[in-house]
Amino acid sequence: MLVFQAEREVLEKQLESSRLAVAMGRLGQSKVVITEPERPTPMAFPILVDRLRETVTTEKIGDRIQKLALELEAEA
């Protein structure tokens, strides 16, 4: 009985399953629009930074991130 109570508490308090269910319901009723933007969107910035970390270079990661941000701002 305690295991079921613990499971229920985790689902409600940690995962907020009721809010998640509502959000998934809204997404299920939404129209999906797939686009191919010409340049990276602001939401893609963390992904671009992760890719920078994987490349081997002598330049510091902070400098590379700053350079990437300046390039993206110049394109905008």
C-alpha positions as CSV (number, residue, x, y, z in Angstrom):
1,M,0.0,0.0,0.0
2,L,2.9,2.4,0.8
3,V,4.5,1.7,-2.6
4,F,1.3,2.7,-4.4
5,Q,1.1,5.9,-2.3
6,A,4.7,6.7,-3.0
7,E,4.1,6.2,-6.7
8,R,1.1,8.4,-6.7
9,E,2.9,11.1,-4.8
10,V,5.8,11.0,-7.3
11,L,3.5,11.3,-10.2
12,E,1.6,14.2,-8.8
13,K,4.3,16.2,-7.0
14,Q,7.4,15.5,-9.0
15,L,6.1,15.0,-12.5
16,E,2.8,16.9,-12.1
17,S,1.1,14.3,-14.2
18,S,-2.3,16.2,-14.2
19,R,-0.7,19.3,-15.8
20,L,1.3,17.1,-18.2
21,A,-1.9,15.3,-19.2
22,V,-3.6,18.7,-19.9
23,A,-0.6,19.9,-21.9
24,M,-0.5,16.7,-23.9
25,G,-4.2,17.0,-24.6
26,R,-3.7,20.6,-25.9
27,L,-0.8,19.4,-28.1
28,G,-2.9,16.6,-29.5
29,Q,-5.6,19.0,-30.7
30,S,-3.1,21.5,-32.1
31,K,-2.1,21.8,-35.7
32,V,1.6,20.9,-36.3
33,V,3.4,23.2,-38.7
34,I,6.8,22.1,-39.9
35,T,9.1,24.8,-41.3
36,E,12.7,25.0,-42.5
37,P,14.0,28.4,-41.3
38,E,16.9,29.9,-43.3
39,R,19.0,30.4,-40.1
40,P,18.9,29.0,-36.6
41,T,16.1,30.2,-34.4
42,P,16.7,31.5,-30.8
43,M,15.4,28.2,-29.5
44,A,18.3,26.4,-31.3
45,F,21.0,28.3,-29.5
46,P,21.6,25.7,-26.7
47,I,21.9,23.0,-29.4
48,L,24.4,25.0,-31.3
49,V,26.5,25.6,-28.1
50,D,26.5,21.8,-27.4
51,R,27.8,21.3,-30.9
52,L,30.6,23.8,-30.3
53,R,31.7,21.9,-27.2
54,E,32.3,18.8,-29.3
55,T,34.6,20.4,-31.8
56,V,38.3,20.4,-31.0
57,T,39.9,23.9,-31.0
58,T,42.4,26.0,-29.0
59,E,39.7,28.7,-28.6
60,K,38.0,28.9,-25.2
61,I,34.3,27.8,-25.1
62,G,33.2,31.2,-23.8
63,D,34.9,33.0,-26.6
64,R,33.3,30.6,-29.2
65,I,29.9,31.1,-27.7
66,Q,30.3,34.9,-27.7
67,K,31.4,34.7,-31.4
68,L,28.4,32.5,-32.3
69,A,26.0,34.9,-30.5
70,L,27.5,37.9,-32.4
71,E,27.2,36.1,-35.7
72,L,23.6,35.2,-35.1
73,E,22.7,38.7,-34.0
74,A,24.4,40.1,-37.2
75,E,22.3,37.8,-39.3
76,A,19.0,38.9,-37.6
